[in-house]
C-alpha cells in the first residue's frame, strides 16, 4: 500500500487516530468503524507509542466480545 511507504505523511495523524477511534466506533455503524480501524490504523509501524495507545484503549473497554475490543487485542 503506497500510504504505508510514506510514514512521514502518516505520523502527524497517529495521535488524532487514537483520539477519535472510540468516538468513531460509538457513533458510526459497524461496517464504517471496522473500515476506519483497519485501513487507517498506524499500528503497522509497530512503534512503542502505538502499542501503548492500543493498550490504553483496551484498558478502558468493558465488553470482551465487542468487535472494538477484539480489534484492539489483535
N, C-alpha and C positions, 0 to 999 in steps of 0.2 A: 504494500500500500504506500503510495507516494508520500502521504502526510506523515507516516511513521518515520520516514527517512529525513524529515525536516524538523528535528526535535527543537531547534531554536525557535521555530514558529509556534510550536505547541506549548512549550514551557510556560509562557505567560498566562495561559488559560488553565493550568493544572489546579491551582488553588480555587479558582472560580468553579471548576467542575465539582470539586468536593463540597464547596459551599452550597451549591444548588441541587446536588444529586438527590437528597432526601425529599426536597420540595417537588422535584420532577416526578419522583415515584409516588408521592402523595396526591399530586394534582392532575396527573395525566393518566391515560389508560395504560394498561399493562404493555401492550404492543409498542407504544411510543417509548415508555420508560425503559423497556428492555433494549430497544434500538439505541436509545441515548446512552445507556450504561455500557453496552458492548462496543459501540462504534466510536465513542468519544473518550473512553477511559484512557488515562495516561499510564495505566499500570504496566503496559508493555515495556516501558522504560526501566522498570524494575529498580526504581530509586527507593532509598530508605524512607523518604518522606511520603511516597505513595503507599508503601506498606503501612506506615503509621496512620495515615489518613483513613485507609480502609479499616484498620483495627479500631480506630476511634469510632467510626460509623457503626461497626459491628457491635461494639460495646454498648451502643445506645439502642440496639434493636431488641425486641422482646419476643417476636414470633419466629421460631426456628424453621417454620415451614413456608414462610413468605418468600416469594421469588427474590425480593431485595436481599434478604438475609442469605439466601443460597448463593446469590451473585457475589456478595461480599466475602463469603467463605472460600469461593474459588480463587 
